[in-house]
Amino acid sequence: MKIAIASGKGGTGKTTLSTNLSAYLAEKHKVVLVDLDVEEPNSGLFLKADLHYSEDKYKMIPEWNSTACTLCGNCQMVCNYHAVLRIMDDIMVFPELCHSCYACSELCPTNSLPMVAKKMGELKHFKTSNFDFIESRLVIGEEQAVPLIKQTQTYVDSKFSDDVIKIFDSPPGTSCPVIEATKDADFIILITEPTPFGFNDLKLAIETMKELKKEFAIVINRHGIGNDDVNNYCIENNIPIIAKIPNDKEIAKLYSKGELLYDKIPEVRIQLGSICSYILDIKEKI
């Protein structure tokens, strides 16, 4: 089963829920936690883990060979992303814009744009005492997260069988990285906070999941602050709320120390139990 934990905005508690839910589930099940927020992965800050494997990840970028080039401009015409431009007597390639579609290279009549590998990030596979943890991180300055997210998911699928519960800590928002991180998930947990900002961005996330035709449920974090807009909206639209994690000063203290919560805060453990019961029921139906 693949479970993606997402939200409409940053700072709602995706990583807190991902790490604690993984550790809780790992007490009885085989679990792998995957941090797909490749621009700023931080699940590892809360886990005591040993490095098991690492590898650089690459994407393919065209490299101009001027020797045979006739400056026909075909490469510029076929590139939908403006990553290849003819400027006077030169062909300029902008790697940050390239989507590795191979169009310019394959359709070049003189084979003057061979594709070459360019490092875009690094994947690391860790092992904790209870479960596996994988994170990928973009190199500084790399523009596109989607290719690295896709390669990370491919690695997970190749290393772990279907009986392993896979939890994906997704990027925030509703843009392309979130779509890539959630499109193959069996179930989505949308975590939010009961504030006007949280409510606004939750509605965007809900519409995104509906567009993807994904089954999802809501977890309210920092329950007790803000107002009842999130709760009322979910009731009115028959959207299940499967847990409410309280706004607790002790939780904030533990979080700031990089510690897990489920084994120290009884209420958090109760709420995780509620989430697990819900998703395991779904797992039986898959």
N, C-alpha and C positions, 0 to 999 in steps of 0.2 A: 504494500500500500504506500502511495506517495501522498504526503500531507504537506501543503505549502502554507506557511504562516506569513500573511501579508497585511498591509494597511494602506490607507490612502495618504498618510503622511508619515514623516519620520518622528521618532521619539515616543511612539505609543507603547512600546514594549515588545516588539517582535523578537528581539534577541533574548530578552528575559524569559519570555514564554518558550521559545525554541530550546534554549539550553535546559531549563528546568523540566519541560515536558519530556525531552529526550532522556534525561537522567532518571526521571520517574518511570517512564515506560521500560527503560532498560533493566529495571529490577525484575521484570518477568518476560520480556520480549527481546528479540534481536533488533537492534536499532542502529541506524546511521544518521548522524546530523550533518547537513550540508549547508554551509554558509554561502549563499549565492549573491549576497550584497557585495559584489566583487570590487566596487569602488571604495568601500570602507568596511571590510569584514571585521567583526569584533566579538563573535561568539567565543573565539579562543581565549579571550580575556577571562572568561568565567570557568574554564576547564583546565584541569591538571592532566595534560596529555603528553605522550611521547611521540616524536616524529617517526613515522613508519616509512614514508615514501614521499618524494617530491619530484616534480618535473616542470620544466619551462613549457609554456604554451605559446604557440605561434599562429599568426594568420598570414595568408598569402597576399602579397602586394606586388603590382607590376613594377618592373624596373626598366627604364628606357635604354635601349641599345641604339645609339645614333648611327652606327655603321651602315645598316641596310635601310634605315628609315627614309621614306620618300616624303614625309611631312604631308601625307594625304589628309590628315585630320579625321580619319574614320574613328579613331579611338575617342576623340572628344565627342563625336556625334552619338556614339553608342553608350556612353557613360551617363547613367541617370543621376549620378551623385556629384557630378562636377569634380571628380577626383583626378581627372586627366584633362589637361588643357594644352592646346597648341598656342604658343606665344612666339611669334616671329619664327625663328629657325630652331626653336627648342620645343620639346614636349615636357611639360611640367607634370609631375605626379605628386599628389597630396595624400600621403598615407592615412592621415586622420579621417579623411572623407571616404576612403575606399571601403567598400562592403565585400570585397573578395568575390565578386560575381564572375570574374574571369572573362567578361564580355570583351573588354579592350584587347586582352591578350589573345583570345581565341579568334577574334575577327580581324586581327591585324594582318593585312596581306603580305607583309614582309617579316612576320614573327619578331618584331622589334620591341615587344613588351612582354618578355618572359616573366612569369610569376616567381617571386622569391619569398622565402620565409622571413617574417619580422616578428620578433618577440613582443607579445602583448601582455603577458602576465605569468604567474606561477601558481601551480596547484600543489597543495600539501595535504597529505593523508596522515592523520594522527590516530593514536589509539589511547583511549582512557581506560580506566579499570572496568567499565561496564559496556562501553559502546565505541564505535568508530566515529571519527569526526574529520570532515573534509572541508577545506576552505580554498578559495582561489582569490588572487589579488592582482588587479591591473597594475602595470608599471605606471609610474608617474607620467602624466601627460597623455596617456592613451585615452582616446575619445569614446570608444565603443565598448560597452559592457556585454552586449548580446553574444558575440562570438565566444567569449570566455565562459559565459554562463552555459552556453550550449555544449561546449567541450567538457565542462565539469559534469554536466548531467550524463553525457556519454560515458565518462569514466565511472560514475556511480553505477550506471546500468550494467557496465561490463564486469564490475567487481562484486556486486551484491545481487543475490537471487531474489525472486519475487516474495519469498516468505519474510524478508527483512523489512521492517517499517522504516521508511525513508522520510525524514523530516527536513524540509527546505526552508531555511531562514531567507526570505525573499527581500529584494530591494524595496524601498518605500515608493509610494506614488502609484501612478497608473500608466506609466509610459512603457516603451518597448522592453526594457529589462524586466519589468514586472510581468508582462505578457509572456516572455520567454520562460521565466521562472515558474509560472503557474499553469501554462497551457497543457502540460501533460500530467498534472496532479490529479489524483482521484478525489481529493477533498481539500477545500480551502478554509482555513481559519482566519477571519478578519479580526484583528485586534484594534481596539479604538479606546479613546478616553471620553468621558461624558462632558465635553466642553464644546462650545460653538465651533471651534476649529476642528476638533475631532469629529463632530457630527457632519460638518460640511464635507470633509474629505472621506469619511466613511461612505456617504452616499455616492461619491464618485467611484469608490472601490466596488461598491455593490453593483453599480451599473456595469462596470467592467466585467465582473464575474458573470453577470447575467448575459452579457454579450458573448462571453466565452462558453456559456452554457455549463457552468461549473456549479456543483453542489457546494454550499458554504454555510457557515454559521458564525456567530459573533461572540467574541470574548471582550468584556469591558474591563479595562485596566484602570487603576486608581479610582475604583468605585467609591463614591462618597463625596467627590468634588463636583463642581459644575452644576448641571441640571439634569432633568429627566428626558430631554429631547431624544437621545439615542434609544433609551428604553421604550419610549412611547412609539417611536417610528418603527422599531422592530415588531412590536405588538400589532400595530396597525397593518403591517405588511407581511405578517406571518413568517417573520425571519427568526429562527431560533437563536436565543442567547444561551450559550452552554456553560458560561462561567462568568463570575464577577470577582475580580481580584481587588481586594480592598486597598484604599489609600492609607498606607501604614508607614509611620516614620521608621520603624525597624527595618522594613523592606528597603527603604532608601539607604539606610546605613549599610546593610549587607551588600546591596548593589554597588555602592560606592567603593567597597572593599574588593569587588570582583568575586563575590561569593554566591553560591546557589542558595535558593530560598526554600525549596520544597521540603528539605530535611530540618529546617529551623523554624519555619512559620507554619503552625498547624493549619491555619485557614487556607494558605496557599496549597498545601497538600490536598485538602478537601476539594478545592476548586480544580486542581489537576486531575483528581479522581473522577470528577464529573466530566471533564473533557475526554479522558481516556475511555470511559464507559460509552460515550457518544460515538467516538470515532471507531472503537472496536466493534460496535454494533454495525456500523457501515462497512467495516472490513469484512465481516461475515457475509455481506450481501454481494460483495464484488466477485 
